Amino acid sequence: MDILLILAALVLLFNLYAAIDIIAGTLQMRNLRDIKPLSAGENKRPKVSIIVPACNEADTIEPALRTLLKLDYDPLEIIVINDRSTDRTGEVLSRLGQEDPRLIVHEVTELPAGWLGKNHALYRGAGLATGEFLLFTDADILFEPSTLTRAMSLMLREQLDHLALIFRNIARGLLLGAMVVDAGGGLFFLFKPWKVADPGSRNFVGVGAFNLVRKSVYEQIGGHTGIRMHPIDDIMLGKIIKQSGFRQECLTGYDSLTVHWYDSPAQMIQGLMKNIFALYNFRISYVFIGVAAILVMSVLPIWALFLTSGLTRILFLCAAATRLVSSAYGAWLTRTTFTVIPFFLVTPYITTYIILKGMLKTILNRGIDWRGTHYGLEELKKNPPIL
């Protein structure tokens, strides 16, 4: 049998498997909006400490914090760790702190050896927290007012130890929208968040925008000390919690959490380069396997339409159509306009570029530069693997 025909059949089968897996899986996931909020008179509400790391976040932190201050949950404290900011972040925090006593600002002026800045800030914030539950979030996330009352309702009713929420990204521009949806689809396929609630599965998840965890659990796993140098701290925190035997769940929160993740395709490319190599455990062989998979499954079917004929072309056409249908579903799921669909023909090339340049840049630079600090590659390689 023709080798190209066999390859076309395999590519189609894999794309069908991936599409069915993602679509069927996400349809199983609950949406936070469907969770009944925890009423004020329903038992005694445990205190929640929200921890926000901030390093040069002057442009985003005020609107984000104002949505936190409007959350309809009590008792609540909001701890912001101003991590060596050199812009106006400190001024903004000082002004907001005078407006609301629930806002606690802690200044970090030096980064201890062996820590990434964000991980250290989260760890310091957890150490200051007086709540029974810790909510780790970012300095650019916008919360719908009932988000925490719904999340805590689920945590208490189902006795969860960790809850992560998938946020909605508001992308400016069609290419950026397609890139965000494509990246999200890849993460969904890798981590399968619909399986994390099953104690028998090895799947885990963590989301930087919303990681809600019992403080006692956080302390039992050693907090961020075991991942103090890991660039992908949010997912790794979820991994440690799940592998330690605690109860984990992940819901969609597209109506509850929103963020302008990146302002442009160039900014997203630059932003992902700092940690993309970490996703492959800093292994060059893993990178080439991943890139080969992207090229064969996403790029080859399009080119094969012009280079093959007969049944082989039909199979490649079906493979390309399957990927576009799956991507269109991702756009629908994340409230992204369908006009981004043609740009999914371009995103595999951009993803390949990000992966290869991110790897090369990390190797040549002997590490990564993040928020003005250099982190050495040899130290980064000592991190536990993400997969």
C-alpha positions in Angstrom: 0.0 0.0 0.0 1.1 3.6 -0.7 3.1 5.1 2.2 1.4 8.4 1.7 -2.0 6.8 1.8 -1.2 5.1 5.1 0.2 8.3 6.5 -3.0 10.2 5.4 -5.2 7.6 7.2 -3.1 7.9 10.4 -3.2 11.7 10.3 -6.9 11.6 9.9 -7.4 9.1 12.7 -5.3 11.1 15.1 -7.1 14.4 14.3 -10.4 12.6 14.7 -9.3 11.2 18.1 -8.0 14.6 19.3 -11.2 16.4 18.2 -13.5 13.9 19.8 -11.5 13.8 22.9 -11.5 17.6 23.4 -15.1 18.1 22.4 -16.5 15.2 24.4 -14.3 16.1 27.4 -15.2 19.8 27.5 -18.9 19.0 27.2 -18.5 17.1 30.5 -17.1 20.1 32.3 -19.3 22.2 34.5 -19.5 25.9 34.2 -19.1 28.0 37.4 -22.2 30.0 36.5 -24.3 26.9 37.1 -23.1 26.6 40.7 -25.5 28.0 43.2 -23.7 30.8 45.2 -23.0 30.2 48.9 -25.6 32.3 50.8 -24.6 34.5 53.7 -26.7 32.5 56.1 -25.5 29.1 54.9 -23.3 27.7 57.6 -20.3 29.8 58.7 -18.3 31.1 55.8 -14.6 30.3 56.1 -12.2 33.1 55.5 -10.5 33.3 52.1 -7.2 35.0 51.5 -6.6 36.1 47.9 -2.9 36.3 46.9 -1.9 38.5 44.0 1.8 38.7 42.9 2.6 42.0 41.2 5.8 42.9 39.4 5.5 46.1 37.2 1.7 45.7 36.8 0.8 49.4 37.0 -1.3 49.2 33.8 -3.5 46.3 34.8 -3.6 45.9 38.6 -6.1 48.6 39.6 -9.0 47.4 37.5 -8.2 43.8 38.6 -8.1 44.7 42.3 -11.3 46.7 42.1 -13.1 43.6 40.8 -11.7 41.6 43.7 -12.9 44.3 46.2 -16.4 43.9 44.7 -16.6 40.2 45.3 -19.7 39.4 47.3 -17.9 37.1 49.7 -17.0 37.7 53.3 -14.8 37.2 55.3 -12.1 38.1 52.8 -8.6 39.5 52.7 -6.6 40.5 49.6 -2.8 40.2 49.9 -0.8 41.9 47.1 2.9 41.1 47.0 4.7 44.0 45.3 7.6 42.1 43.9 10.4 44.6 43.2 8.3 46.7 40.9 10.1 49.6 39.2 7.0 51.3 37.7 4.0 52.9 39.4 2.7 49.7 40.9 3.6 50.7 44.4 1.8 54.1 44.1 -1.4 52.4 42.8 -1.3 49.8 45.6 -0.7 52.5 48.3 -3.7 54.5 47.1 -6.0 51.5 46.9 -4.8 50.3 50.3 -6.0 53.5 51.9 -9.4 53.0 50.3 -10.1 49.5 51.6 -8.7 47.8 54.8 -9.1 44.4 53.2 -6.2 45.1 50.9 -2.9 44.2 52.4 0.2 45.2 50.6 3.6 43.6 51.3 6.8 44.8 49.7 9.5 42.4 48.4 12.8 44.2 47.8 15.1 41.3 47.3 14.7 37.9 45.7 16.3 35.0 47.6 18.6 32.7 45.7 17.0 29.6 44.2 13.6 31.2 43.7 11.7 32.6 40.7 10.2 35.9 41.5 6.5 35.0 41.0 6.8 31.7 42.9 8.5 33.5 45.8 5.8 36.2 45.9 3.1 33.6 46.0 4.9 31.7 48.8 5.4 34.9 50.8 1.7 35.8 50.3 0.6 32.4 51.6 2.7 32.9 54.6 1.0 36.1 55.5 -2.5 34.7 54.9 -4.9 34.2 57.8 -7.7 32.5 55.8 -8.6 28.8 55.7 -8.6 28.9 52.0 -6.0 30.5 49.6 -6.9 31.9 46.2 -3.9 32.5 43.9 -4.6 34.8 41.0 -2.8 37.2 38.7 -2.7 41.0 38.6 -4.7 41.3 35.4 -7.7 39.0 36.0 -11.1 40.6 36.1 -13.6 38.8 38.4 -17.4 38.7 38.2 -18.8 39.6 41.7 -20.3 36.1 42.4 -17.2 34.1 41.4 -15.9 33.4 44.9 -19.3 32.7 46.5 -20.0 30.1 43.7 -16.5 28.6 43.9 -16.6 28.3 47.7 -20.1 26.8 47.5 -18.6 24.0 45.4 -15.5 23.6 47.5 -17.5 23.2 50.7 -20.4 21.1 49.3 -18.1 18.6 47.5 -15.2 18.9 50.1 -12.7 19.8 47.5 -9.1 20.6 48.3 -8.3 22.4 45.1 -10.4 24.1 42.4 -9.1 25.6 39.2 -11.1 27.7 36.8 -10.6 28.2 33.0 -10.7 31.9 32.2 -12.0 33.7 29.1 -9.4 35.6 27.1 -10.5 38.8 25.4 -8.1 39.0 22.4 -7.6 42.1 20.3 -7.5 41.0 16.6 -8.3 37.9 14.7 -4.8 36.4 14.5 -4.3 36.8 18.2 -7.7 35.3 18.9 -6.8 32.2 16.8 -3.5 31.9 18.5 -5.1 31.9 22.0 -7.8 29.4 21.0 -5.1 27.1 19.4 -2.9 27.3 22.5 -5.9 26.5 24.7 -6.8 23.5 22.6 -3.3 22.2 22.9 -3.3 22.5 26.6 -6.7 20.9 26.9 -5.5 17.9 24.9 -2.4 17.6 27.0 -3.9 18.0 30.4 -7.5 16.9 29.9 -9.0 19.0 32.8 -12.3 17.1 32.6 -10.5 14.1 34.1 -8.8 15.7 37.1 -11.7 15.0 39.5 -11.2 11.3 39.0 -8.9 10.1 41.8 -7.9 7.2 39.7 -6.6 9.3 36.8 -3.1 10.7 36.6 -4.5 14.0 35.1 -4.0 17.2 37.0 -4.5 20.9 36.3 -3.6 24.3 37.7 -4.6 27.8 36.4 -2.7 30.9 37.3 -5.8 33.0 37.0 -7.7 30.9 39.6 -6.1 28.3 41.9 -8.2 28.0 45.1 -6.8 25.6 47.7 -7.2 24.8 51.3 -4.4 26.4 53.3 -3.9 23.2 55.3 -3.4 21.3 52.0 -1.0 23.9 50.7 1.1 23.7 53.9 1.1 19.8 53.8 2.6 19.8 50.3 5.2 22.4 51.3 3.7 25.2 49.3 5.8 26.5 46.5 9.1 25.2 47.9 9.1 22.1 45.8 8.6 24.2 42.6 10.5 27.3 43.6 12.3 27.5 40.3 9.6 26.2 37.9 8.4 28.7 35.2 5.0 26.9 35.0 4.2 27.3 38.7 0.4 27.2 38.4 0.2 23.8 36.6 2.9 22.3 38.8 1.1 23.4 42.0 -2.0 21.5 40.7 0.2 18.5 39.9 1.6 18.3 43.4 -1.8 18.6 45.0 -3.3 15.9 42.8 -0.3 13.5 43.2 -0.5 14.0 47.0 -3.9 12.4 47.0 -6.1 15.5 47.5 -9.4 16.2 45.8 -9.1 18.4 42.7 -11.7 19.8 40.3 -11.6 22.1 37.3 -14.6 24.1 35.9 -15.0 26.5 33.0 -15.3 30.1 34.2 -15.7 32.0 30.9 -18.5 34.1 32.4 -16.6 34.6 35.7 -13.0 35.4 34.8 -11.8 37.5 31.9 -8.4 38.8 31.0 -6.6 40.5 28.1 -3.9 37.8 28.2 -1.8 39.5 25.5 -2.3 42.7 23.5 -0.8 41.5 20.2 0.5 38.4 18.4 4.0 39.6 18.9 3.5 40.0 22.6 2.1 36.5 22.9 5.0 35.1 20.9 7.5 36.9 23.2 5.5 35.9 26.3 5.3 32.2 25.6 9.0 31.9 24.7 10.1 32.3 28.3 8.4 29.1 29.5 7.7 27.0 26.4 11.0 25.0 26.8 9.9 24.2 30.4 6.8 22.5 29.0 9.1 20.0 27.3 11.1 19.6 30.5 14.1 21.4 28.8 14.7 18.3 26.6 15.7 19.0 23.0 14.5 15.5 21.9 11.0 16.2 23.3 10.9 19.5 21.4 11.7 17.9 18.1 9.0 15.2 18.8 6.5 17.9 19.6 7.3 20.0 16.5 7.2 16.9 14.3 3.8 16.1 15.6 2.5 19.6 14.9 3.9 19.6 11.3 2.6 16.2 10.5 -0.9 16.6 12.0 -1.6 20.3 11.3 0.6 21.5 8.4 1.1 18.4 6.2 -2.7 17.9 5.5 -2.9 21.4 3.9 0.1 21.0 1.7 -0.9 17.5 0.8 -4.1 18.8 -0.8 -1.8 20.3 -3.6 0.7 17.5 -3.7 -1.4 14.3 -3.7 -4.5 13.0 -5.5 -7.2 10.4 -5.3 -8.1 8.8 -1.9 -4.9 10.1 -0.3 -6.0 13.7 -1.0 -9.5 13.0 0.3 -8.1 11.6 3.6 -5.8 14.6 4.0 -8.8 16.9 3.2 -10.8 15.2 5.9 -7.9 15.6 8.4 -7.6 19.3 7.6 -11.4 19.7 7.9 -11.5 17.9 11.2 -8.9 20.2 12.7 -10.8 23.3 11.5 -14.0 22.0 13.0 -12.3 21.3 16.3 -10.8 24.8 16.2 -14.2 26.3 15.4 -15.6 24.5 18.4 -12.8 26.0 20.5 -13.8 29.4 19.3 -17.4 28.8 20.1 -16.6 27.5 23.6 -14.4 30.5 24.5 -16.8 33.1 23.1 -14.4 33.9 20.3 -15.8 35.2 16.9 -15.9 32.6 14.2 -14.1 35.0 11.9 -10.8 33.7 13.4 -11.3 30.3 11.7 -9.2 31.1 8.6 -6.3 32.1 10.8 -6.1 28.5 12.2 -4.3 27.7 8.9 -1.4 30.0 10.1 -1.2 29.2 13.8 0.7 25.9 13.5 3.6 27.8 11.9 3.6 30.4 14.7 3.5 27.7 17.3 6.4 25.9 15.7 8.3 29.2 15.6 7.6 29.8 19.3 8.8 26.4 20.4 12.0 26.3 18.3 13.0 29.9 19.0 12.1 29.6 22.7 14.3 26.5 23.0 17.2 28.1 21.1 16.9 31.3 23.0 16.9 29.5 26.3 20.0 27.4 25.4 22.0 30.3 24.0 21.1 32.6 26.9 21.8 29.7 29.3 18.5 30.3 31.0 15.5 32.7 30.8 15.0 36.3 31.6 11.7 37.1 33.4 10.7 40.5 34.7 14.3 41.8 34.9 15.8 38.7 36.5 17.9 36.0 34.9 17.3 32.3 35.9 20.1 29.9 34.9 19.3 26.9 32.7 21.2 24.4 34.9 19.0 25.4 37.9 15.8 25.2 35.7 16.7 21.7 34.6 16.6 20.5 38.2 12.8 21.2 38.3 10.5 18.2 38.5 9.0 17.3 35.0 5.6 18.8 34.2 4.5 15.7 32.3 
